[in-house]
Amino acid sequence: MNSVNSDYLKPKAESDNVLHLIQGTTRCDRYDYLSAVACGTIGGLVDIFLVGAPTEGALGAWSDAQVDSAVMRYARLVGWDPRNEQKGNVASAIGFLERKYPVNYDQRHTRDVGGAFDMSAKNHHIKSLAHSPSPVGLFFSMLNQFTSTASFVSDGQLVTIQSETFELEGHNPVAKLFCGTANWFGHLMSDVAGSSGSRGNAGRGTGIAVPFYELFQFLPLGQFNVGKHKQDIATIAVRAFQEGYDARHGISMALPVILTDLSIRFIWALRRYFEDGLPASECIPTAKHDELRLMLLLGHGTLAVIDALDAGVRSKGNYLMFFMRLNLLAWFRFTLMVVKEIGIQTGLSDTAQMNIDAYRKIEEALDMYLDELEGLDYDRFEEEANAYRIFEQKLSVATSSEDITAMLEDFLVHFEIPLPWEDDFNEHMEDPDNYFVFE
């Protein structure tokens, strides 16, 4: 008989009421809590000492190198040969991609947009919505390429300007859409590690934004201290991007988040397997387990709090520095988990899942119905329908019971249906002990 953890049997004190509201029906013990907080703390320390602000941490240098390597591999895949270049480095690979994937929304300076708003080479990748590596960027890239326009964000407003005429390759809309998507992705690869000019001068260059980071520009809210000035969230986000808060830094920020998540899941699975003696199939760390979700909440919450404390202490009241040291991915992950858990505890997610399951069953039923329709013999169906129509017409003009009986017999014989009576129909009907037998 398996032993029961005594912590589960202890009565709850009044001080545990708050914890009970968070914990719900889960069966976490003190070791689950300690391991979750420990994993979050380790993730927080990695974030402080190995990530930090852009260009400062060791993981930042590692992620920059990985992106450079990916750009060169992609350039070789689409035709770049470093042996034919004066310098077989990332700058020449970027230059090759810039020439291979030109776009009509790559304006870089204020004069390029006719003075409609202020822009420079350091921030045009975030101001141009089509440069975002997200569904937002893909949508505006297709829009701009098909309509010869360019879409930007300035002062919290969407600004669209006419660009030079841009002709997409392809002989039909589908082919043009495919070419436009390939052109969008190829151009992003030419920008993700900076421009060829900046990288050729031994600089880091300005990459592209973290997915959906560009939406901060639509939040010109608040007034926060930045040195001797006060600036809103949108301005601070753009300035942080100019200082290196781009997709390459986003990769380094994701590492402590992944470390925290995987370590908690690993510890949870090990305890269930070795301590509880459950089979491996029941130790898969999925979101259906309440205690695992609580552990993940505690771990990611610990990581987020440590990150915010470090950013607050080191920024010394400068909100630009605070923003640059803030791990937005950690906070996004934690916030998303909180929202999902609220949905689970209030039943909203159950209702949504029930609707999804219902739609899936409807879809399965429709698929089965379509399969049956595809297996029908339409020629035979049409033949039988015509025979029924002819039989109906004959019945409408019948004048006697003998005519109706004869028509019924002809109908059954035509469809090779055995007669439900024997011998003469009238004699069969006169005998009260007889009955129809349909086969």
N, C-alpha and C positions, 0 to 999 in steps of 0.2 A: 504494500500500500504506500502510495506516494505521501511524503510528508507535506504538511501545509505550512506556509510561511506564517509565523506568529504575528507578524506586523499586520496581516490582513484581519486578525481577530481582535486586535486591540480597539477599545472604544475610542471614539474621536472626542477630543477636547473641544472647548468652545473656540480656542484659537485656530482650530482646523477648519472652521466654517468657510472662511474665504477660500482656502485651498480646495475644499470640497466643491464649491461652486465652479472652480476652474477644472477640477479633476473629473467631475461627473461620475460615471460608473466605471472608470478605469481602475486597474489594480496595480498601480505603480508603488514600489516601496522606496525606502530611503536610498538604496543603492542605484535605483533607476534615476532618481533626482540628482544624486551626486555625479553619476556618470554623464548625464545630459549637460549639467552645468560645467563639468570638467572639459567636455568636448567643445562647448561653446567658448570656454576660457582659452583653450589652446588655439581655436580659430581666431579669437580676438587678439592673442599675442602674435600670431602669424600676420594678422592684418596690421598691427602696430609696427612691428619691427621689419617685416619683409615686404610690405606693400606701401603703407604710408601715403604720402602725396605723390603725384605723377613725377616720374624721373628720379625718385629718391630711393625706392626700395630695390632689393635684389630681385624680387619677383617681377618688378617692372622692367628691368633690363632683360630678364629671361623672356618675358612675353614679347618685347620688342624684337628680340632675335628670332623668336618663333614666327612672328608675322613677316619679318624680312625673308625668312626661309620659304614660307608659304607663297609669298609674292613671286619669288624667283622660280619656284617649282611650277606655279601656274603659268608664268611667262614662257617657260620652256615647253609646257604642254601645248600652248597655242602658237608656237613658232619661234620663240626667242632662242638664239644660239649665242651663248656668251663668247664662243670662240671667234665670232665675227665682229665683236664689239671691242673697242679700245680698252674698256674696263669691264670685266665680267662680274660686276657687283650689283647690288640692289638698285643703285641709281640708274644703271643702264637698263635693267629689267623694267623699272617703272617708266622710263622714257619710251621703251618699246610698247608697253601697254597704253600709254597716253596717246601714242600715234595710232595704235590699232583700234582703240575704242573711244573716238571723240564723241562728244555730246554737245547739244546746243544750249545747255543750261549751266555751263561751266564759267560764268562770269566771275571775275575775281576782285574787281575794284569798283569804287563808287562811280567812276566815269563809265565803266562797262554797262551800268544800268541807267545811264542818262541822269545821274544825280538824284534818283528817286529816293535813295536812302544811303546811309553810310555802310561801307563794307570794305574789307581788306582781304589779302591773301590768307591771313591767319584765321579768319572766321567764315569765309565763304562756304566751307564744307558743312557748317552747321546752319547757316542762314538759308542755303539752298536745300529745300525739303527733299529733292530727288537724290541727294547724296546720303540719305539715311539708309543704313542696312536693315530695313524693316519693311513691313507691308506699306507703311506710310510712304517710304522712299520709292518703292516699286510703283505705287499708284501715281505719284506725281511724276516719276520718270516716264511712265507710259503717256500720261497726259501731256507732258512737255514735248516729248518726241513726236507724238501724233499731231499736235497743234502748233508746233514751232513757237513755244512759249517757254518761260522760265519762272518758277514759283519760289518766292523767298518769304522769310518772316522778318519783320522789322517793327519794333515798338509794339509787339503783341499783335500785329496785324498781318494778314496774308497779302502779299504784294505779287502781282503777276505782270510780267512785261513781255512784249513781243521780242522774239529772238530771230536770228537768221533762219532762212528756210532750211528745214532739215528733212531729208528724204530717207526713210527707212528702207532697207533691203527687203525683198519678198514680193511675190506677185499677187498675193491675196491677204486679207486681214489677218488670218491665222499665222501665216508666215511672217508678216510684219510684226505681229505681237511676239512671236518667238525671238525674232532678231532684236526687237527692242529690249526684251528681258535679258538676252545674252549681252547686249551692249551695256545695259545698266550694271550688270554684275561685273563685266570686264572693267568698266570705268571705276567701280568701287575698288577693285583690286589694284588699280593704278594709283588710288588715293589713300588706301588704308595705311600705308607705311610712309606717307608724306610725298611730296612732289620730287621729281627727278632733280630739279635745281637745288632744293634745300638739302637733299641727301647727298648730292654731289659735292656740296660744300661742308661735308662732315657734320651736318646738323641732324636733329631728330625729325624735323619737319612736322607739319600739321596733318594728322590723319583724319579719319571720319568719326562721327559721334557714336556713342553706345546706342544700340537700338532704342528708339522712343525718347532718347535724351533730348532731341530737338523740340519736343513738345513743351519743355520748360520755357521756351521763348514766348509761349502764349500766356505766361503768368507774370505780367508786369505788376506784381503785388508787393506791398510792404516797402519799408525803407530801412536798410540795414547798414551798419557801420562797416565801411571798407576804407581803412586808413582815415583820412580827414574828410571823406565823402560818404554820402548815403546813396545806396543803389538798391534797385528792386531785384526780385528773384531772377527774372529773365536776363537782366544785365549781368548778374553774378554768374549765372550758368554759362553765358557766352564767354565771359572772361576766364572762367575755369577751363573751358574747352581750349581757349587760346594758349593756356599754360600747360597743356598736355593731358587734360582730362578727356581722353578720346577712347576709341574702341580697344586700342592696345592696353591702355590702363584698365579698361573694363575686364580684360582677360585676367590680369593679375588680381583684381578685386574679386573675381569669381572663385579663385582658388581657396581662400579661407572659408567661403560659404560651402563649397563642395566638400572640403575637408570635414567641416562640422557635421554636415548632413550624413555623409557616408560613415563616419566614425560612430555616430549615434545608432544608425541602422545596424552596423556591424556588431556593436556591443549588445543591442537588443536581441539580434538573431542568435548570438552565442549563448546568452543567458537562457533563452527558450530551449535551445537544443541540448546544452549540457546540464543546466540546473533543473529545468522542468522536464527533461527527457522527452520532448516532443519530436515527432518525425520532421525531417528536413522540409517536407512540403508545407508544414505549418509554421515554419520559421522564416518564410519569405517576408521581408519588411515592407509591407504595403500600407496604404492609408486606411485600410479597413480596421486596423487595430487601434483602439482608443488610447492604450498606454503608450504606443509608439508615437502617435500624434502629439500627446502631451510632452513626451521627452523631446521631440523635435521643436516644439514651441519654446520650451525652456532653454534648449541649446542655442537656437537661433536668436532668442531674446537676449541671452547672455552675450552673444557675439555682437549684436546691435548696440547694446548698452555700453560695452567696453569700447566699441568703435566711436560712439558719440562722446564718451568721456575723454578719450584720447584727443579727438578733434577739438573739443572745447578747451582743453588745457593748453594744447599746443598753438591754437589759433590766437589766444590772448585777446579775444574780443573782435578780431578781424573776421568778418563773415565770409569773405572770399577764401581765406585760408581754411576756415572751418568747412566750407563746402568742398574744397579740394581734398581735404583729408577724410571726408565722410564717404563711407562705403555704401553707395546708393543701392548696389545689388543686394547687400546684406539686409538693408532696411526694406527693400521691395519684397524679398523672400519672406521676411518675418511678417510684414503687413499682409501679404497674400495668405499666409498660413492662418493668421488671426481671423481674417474675413471668412475663410473656408470653415474654420472651426465654429465660428458664430453661426454660419449657415447650417452646419451639422447639428449643433446643440438646439437650435430653434426649429429644426425640421424643414427649413427652406430647401436645403440640398436634397433631402429625401423626396420632397415633392417634385423638384426638378428631375431627379433621377427616375421617379415613377413616370413622368411624362416622356422622358427619353426612352425608357423601356417600352412604353406603350407605342410610341412611334416606330420603334424597331420591330415590334410584333406586327404592326400594320404593314410595314415594309416587307416583312417575311411572308405575310399572307398574300400580299399583292404579287410578290415574286412567284409563289406557288400557283396562284391563279393564272399568271401570264404563262408559266410553264405548261399548265393544262390547256390553255388556249392554243399554244403553239402546237400541241399534239393532236388537235382536233382535225378531223377529215372534213374540210369545208365543202367539198363537192358532194359528199354523202349527206351532209347537213342540209345543203340547198335542195337536194333531191327529196329528202324526207319532208322538208318544209313545203315544197310544191305539192307533194302527195296529200299532206294535211289540208292545204288550201282547196285542192280538188274535191276531197272528201267533204269538206264543209259546204262547198257549192252544191254538191249532189244532195246533201241532207236538206238544204234550204228549199229544194224543189221536189222532195219526196212527197208522195200522196197517200202512201199506205204503209202499214207495218211490215208487209212483205218486202217492199222496196228498201226500207231501212235495214231489215235483216240481211238482205242480199248485199247491200252496200257495205255493211259491217264485215260480212264474211270476206268480201273482195279486199277490203282494207287490211284485214289480218293476214290473209294469204299473201298480199303484196309485200308486206314487211316480214314474212316468214315467222309470224307469231302463232303458236299453237292455239286452236280454238278453245275457249274456256268451258265449252259444253260438249256433250257427246250426242251423236245421232241428230235427230231433227230438233231445231231450236224451239219450235212451239211445244212439242211433246216434253222437252226438257223443262220448259217454263211452267207447264201444267202440273208437274209433279212437285208437291211442296217439300219433299225430302231432298231434292236436287239443289245444287249450288254451283256457282262459277269457280273454276280453278284457273288462276292466271299463273303462267310459268315465266 
